Structures are given as C-alpha cells and as structure tokens.
Amino acid sequence: MTVAPPVTTAVPVGLRGVGKAWADHVVLRDVDLELTAGQVVAILGASGSGKSTLLRLVAGLDAPTAGAVTVDGRPVRGIEARCAVMFQEPRLLPWRTLAGNVAYGLPRGTTRAEAGAEVERLLDVVGLADFARHRPRQVSGGMAQRTALARALARHPGVLLLDEPLAALDALTRLRMQDLVDRVQRRAGTTVLLVTHDVDEALRLADRVVLLGSEPGRPGATVVHAVDVPGARPRDRGDAVLAAMRADLLGRLGVPQNLEESR
C-alpha cells in the first residue's frame, strides 16, 4: 500500500524587481512574481528566456544583480536550505543504490533508524519500494527521475524547484511522471516552481502559469503574461477550457495554430 509523504511546511516565495545580467548580457529584467504557500506556479518561455536562471536565483545557486528574492519572507543569500531542486537529469550517484541516493537527501542529524524508515516510505511513495537495492544503471530513466523526486522530498522542502525534470523522458513515461508529481504535491502540500517548455504540462500541474518574454527594444526577459488555471487538480487532459488556454499560450509563444499561419 502506498503511503503519503510527511506533510511539509510550505512557504511563500517572492521576486520583486529581480534582474540578472552576465557582463553585458541581460538575462532577466524587472521580474515580479509571488507564490503563496502551497501554490504550484509554472514558468513558460522560449529557450534562453531565463527560466532556469530564475529558478537558480530562488535556490540561491546564483545571486540577482537587481531586486530581491525572498523565501518565507526572508532574503535569499546563498544556498537556500528550504528549497530542493530537481534538474533535467536525475544526477544520481552511480555507486549508491536507489535507497542510498534517497538517503543522501536527508537532513543532517537524521538517525540511522529514522533514515531507514524515511527512505522506505519515500521509495514507496514514488513506486520504487521493490528497487531499493538497485543501482542507477539498472533502472530506466523514469525510475531514475522518480528516485530524484524522492531524494528531493527527503529534505521536507518548503519549496520544490523543478527545472524541466521530465523533458528527457519518453511521452508515456512523462505523462505518468506528471501524474506522480501532481499526486505527491497535493499530498505533501509543498510550494512548487516548475520550469517547462510543455504547455500541456504547465496546465496539468500548475495553479498559475507565467510566461517569460522580452519586450521590443528592451534587453532581458520579464513577465509578459500570467494566468490562473481554473479547476482543482487532478485535471482532465481533455478539458475544453484547458484546450482554449493551451491555444492562447501557444499563440503567445509564437507557435502557429494552423497551416495557413505557419506558411
């Protein structure tokens, strides 16, 4: 029987006037974004629009060159302990078992007995209880990403930062992983900031979708559109309202909606 992960203490996230530049290259400009505790926000935008950079600023992996980033009302200065990150690749330690990789994410001071129980519980949550002793090379890409999700949850994060963690998966595995991420978030209640190129994924998982883009004559990306996604999760992928929102977002991203527009 699958058990739910422990409930986390979700915390709010704020970005106010945030900018990021490297030398003379402006990546982000005047980004204002608020996530309430327990909210799931998806970031969409073209490649190079600064989506992953924004995520790294919240995690404290990079520092903004303008504005302020806060987690739970406190400025982010250095690595943010209340955040856990899932990257595009699982980044598992190849010499450790799946259980060992999950244990690697546990907070310092966790006793051996506590660690054993927590790892067992989290592997069960992501459907890998029977693969605890396997090593990363012995499992599929989807199973490796499930392990990475369990490792992130092991920290009981107030904020879960997802940097396109499903992008490399095949289509069917990706849909199943979306359902898993959605189910786990609803049970754990953590705040989630998701970076994705997939509009359907954003509408499936998020409470709010934010579009990053550039404005004519102004360098760097900023928030050019934001919309709340109606309806409680889990959502029906065939919902007509979501289909209309999908078409609108794709249009804003410059994706043609019919053959005539693409000519």
N, C-alpha and C positions, 0 to 999 in steps of 0.2 A: 504493500500500500504506500503510495507517495504521500509524504508529509510536507507541510508548508515550511518554508524557511522562517526563522525568527523575524518578528516584526522589527523593522528598523526605525530609527528616529529620523524621519525625513526632514530636510532643512531647505529653506529658500535659497535661491541664487539670484544675484543682481549684477548687471553690467550697465554702467552709466557713463556715456560719452567715451566708450572704450575705443582706442585706436592702437594699431600695431604697425610698425614700419621697420624694415631692414635696410639700413643705409638710406638710399634714396628711393626705395621701393615701398610704397604704402600698400599694406595688405588689407587692413580694416580701418574704418573711419566712423567715428560718431555712432557706435553701436550701443543702443539702449535695449535691454532685454531683462524681463523679470520672470522668474519661475517661482511659483508658490510651492510650499512644501507638499510633496507627493505628486506634483504635476509632471506630465511627460510632454516635452517640447521637442519637435523635430526641426532640424535645420536643413533646408534645401538650398541649392545654388549650383552654378556651373563650376567645373573644375577650375581651381585656382582662385575661387572667390573668398577663401579664408575660413571655410567651415572648420577644418581640423585645427587651424590656428586658434580659432575662438575656443574650441574645446580644450586645447592645451593651456590657454590663459586661465580657464576655470580650474583646471587641475593644478595650476601653479608650476607647470613644466616650463612655461615662458612667462615673461612679465609684460604687461601693456606699456606702450610708450605714451599713452594718454588715457585719461579716465581712470575708473576704479572698478575692480571685480570684488564682489563680496560673496561669501558663503555663510549662511546663518547670521547675516548682518555684520560679519567681521571681514576686514580686508584680507584678500589672499596675498600672502607674502611667502614665497617658496612653496614646496610641495604641500598640497592641501590634504591633510590626513582624513578629512571627512568625505573625500571623493575616491572612487575606484574607477579605473579605466579599462575598457575592453577595446583593443585595437583591431585593425583589419586582419591581422594574423593572430593565431592563438598565443604565440610566444611562450609555449610551454618549455620547461626544462627537460631535454630528451633523456637524461639519465634518471629522472624521477618517474615513479608510477603516476597514474592519474590521481590517486589519493594523495601522493606526495606533492603533486603540483597544487592541489587544492589546499593542502595544509600550509603550503608556502605563503598563502594569502592571509592566514590567521593573524590576529593581533598579537603583539609581543606579550608575554606573560601568560598565554594560554597553557594550561597544564596538559600533560600527555593524555590524561583521561578525557578532559574536555575536548582536546583536539580530535581524538578518535571518534567521539560521538558526533562532533560538528561536521567532520569530513564525511562520515557515513550518511548523515542527514542531507547534506548538500548534494552529494552524488546521487542520492535517491531523488531529490528534487529535480535534477536535470536528467533523470532516467539512465544513470550510469552505475547503479549500485553493483551490477554484475561485472563491471570492468575496472574495479578499483585497482587491481594489481597489474593491469595492462600498462604498457609504456606508450608514449605518443605515436611512435612509428607503427604501432599495432592497431591503431584505430583510424576511422575515417575523419575527413575534415570537419564534418558536422559534429562528430563526437569530441573532437579536439576543441571546437568552439564552445560546446556545452561545458567542457571542463574549465575553459577560461571564464565562462559565466559563473560557474560555481566558485572558482578562485576569487573573482571579484566580490561575490556575495559574502565570502568568508570574512571580509572586513566589516560586515554590517554597515555599509556606507550610507551616509545621509544623502549622497548624490552619486548616481551611477552614470558615467560618461561613456557613451557608445560611439566609437569612431568607425563607422561602416563595418561592424564586425561580421556582417552576413554577406558582404559583397562578393567574396570568393567562392561561395557555396553554389552548388547546382540549384536549379529553380525549385525543385520539390523540397530539397533539404532546407532551402531558405524559407519557404512558406512554413514548414514545421518549426523552424527556429523562431520565426516571428511569433507563432502561437505560444511557444515556450517563454520567450521574453515577456510577452504580454501577460501570461498567466503568473509568472514569477513576480512581475512588478505589482500586479494587483494584489497578490498575497502579501508581499513584503512591504509595499507602500512607499518605497523609496522614490525620491525625486530623480527624474531621468532626463538627460540631454542627449539626443540622438542625432548624429550626423549621417546623412544618407543621400544618395543620388536617386533613390527609388521613390517616386511619388506615392505609389500604392502602399509601400511600406510605411511611409510617413503617416498616411491617412489611417492605416490599420492600427498603428501603435500609439499615435500621439493624441494628446488633448488639444494641442495647438501646433500649427505649422508656421514656421518663419522662413521667409525667403531672403537670402542674401544676394545682393547685386550691386552694380555700380550705377552711378548717375552720370549723365553726359557732362563731360568737362571736369569731373571731379575724381581724383585718384582714390583707389581703395574701395572696398565693398562695405555696404551698410545694410541695415534692414529696410527693404523696399516694399515688403508686404508681409502681413501676418493675419492668420485666420484661425478661429476656433473650430474644432471638428465636432459636429453635433453627435449626440448619441453616446450611450455608455459602451464601454468595451466589455467583452469582445464584440467586434463589429462584423457585420455581414459583408464579405468582399463584393457581393453583387448589389449592394445598396445603391439605389438610383441617385440619392443625394451625394454620396461619395463619388459616384461616376461623374457628376457635374462638377464637383470640386476638383477632381483629377484633371478634367479637361481645362478648367480655368488655370490651374497651377502649371500644367504643361504649356499652355499658351504664354503665360508669364515667363516661362523658362525658354521661350523661343522655339518650342517643338511644334511643327506643323500638325494640324488636326485632320487634314485630308490631303489627297493627292494634288489638288489644284494649288493649295498653299505651298506645297513642297517644290513646285516647279519654278 
